[in-house]
Amino acid sequence: MTNTSPGNAPDIAGALASAAVAVEGVLDAVLPRAASRPEHALPEDVLFDAMRYAVMNGGKRFRPALSLACARLFDLPDTSVLRAAAAVELVHCYSLVHDDLPAMDDDDMRRGQPSCHAKFGEATAILAGDALMTLAFEVLADPATHPDAARRTELILALARAAGPQGMVAGQMIDLAAEGKTAMGAGAPRSLDADGIARMEELKTAALISAACEAPAILAGASAEARGKLAAYARALGLAYQVTDDLLDAEGGSAEIGKTAGKDAAAGKATFVATLGLAGARAEAERLLRDAGQSLDFFGEKAEFLRHLTRFVLERRK
């Protein structure tokens, strides 16, 4: 994943598109398919269709692209990383399905199309999300991911920590409490300052981005120092990614960003923009991206593509 454009500057958009094609080939292979014709569909066929709809309906594939880019740091070929990258993407897609549910963000639009529950119904969407999450760990546990069971176990542990009660799920719980949507917060939203929002997003967004970056290091048997530098990079990048998302929600249009724009402000959600303002949020994104770049110094020239990717995160429009 080292596409270049004139002047030897990396073609970030082209590299992301290439990574998307590669990981979607793996996703297509691991996702179950309906076995019956539509007129004779079984209940599980509907579930399989919902799973495929949630995963194979576009998306930037940013996390798999990160995995492939980080693989370059350790001279790993794409083929050795793609299954781990696909597992992270399955967890990400499950989180989007559940995030759109009426009990969560209540959004009927995702990636420019009806969200999973809007198309298949709420119950099927919940089950599709559950199935995608468990499929991710099935993919990692398969010897096809790596012949060494210890490496596979380490991948499973890293993704479980990133996605579970001390990672993404915890971040979502904090987010819901801040809106007064939990038993703890019902009727009395919990106010979050900038540090609280950063902690929430470190769990909700950055943890899974960190898992995407860590997977190649695990597969390569990288040193603790290298993994620590990657974790610091991923944390800063993940937070910057979320700040940019908040800016896009505040400034972008629904057609441009592929989901309902302005919902965060309408729902009174705790965001970097709500707390810091537009100018403050942009400044925070710039600071975070500088931190991300400094963490990459450990890897020297091999990290050049990742350095350019940090700038792409800030400048993206969807």
Secondary structure, DSSP 8 states (H G I E B T S, - for coil): ---B-GGG-B-HHHHHHHHHHHHHHHHHHHS----S-GGG--HHHHHHHHHHHHHSS----HHHHHHHHHHGGGT--GGGTHHHHHHHHHHHHHHHHHHTSTTTT--SEETTEE-HHHHH-HHHHHHHHHHHHHHHHHHHHSTTT-S-HHHHHHHHHHHHHHHSTTTHHHHHHHHHHHTT-STTTTTS-----HHHHHHHHIIIIIHHHHHHHHHHHHHHT--HHHHHHHHHHHHHHHHHHHHHHHHHHHHS-HHHHSS-TTHHHHTT---HHHHHHHHHHHHHHHHHHHHHHHHHGGGGGGGHHHHHHHHHHHH---
